[in-house]
Amino acid sequence: MTAPDPAAILADLTQAAAAHRVAGGHQAPNSRYRDTPTAQRTNPDGTLTVHLRRRFLPDPEQLATLGRVTVSDGDRIDTLAAEVTGDPTQFWRLADGNLVLRPEELVAQPGRVIRVTAPEGLPGGGPGA
């Protein structure tokens, strides 16, 4: 019995992802990539690679403010997200609302006040929100 070829497995997964997209598949509704379109590329060997297009950060001033939370010593971004949104995978909302690219920066300094926002596209945002 021969070992599976990693390149073949990757090609199969890539094709499955493409088929999923073509069949109307989408990212999970709580994903930051839920509205991000995909692109396809045919490789020199004829295989197809499907990838997400670039996601641009929303303007934090256009996001609705839901509240604010103060970072305590020992806080982690995932546990803080779970506390304020009910879902640890929503850490990206904290990052988007505070215009940081690296979410762990938000909890690096105890005492920092973090703005908690709704995801992009929900009403209530705007200057002073």
Beta strands, then each sheet from edge to edge (+ up, - down):
strand 1: 38-42
strand 2: 48-52
strand 3: 65-70
strand 4: 113-117
sheet 1: 1+ 2-
sheet 2: 3+ 4-
end
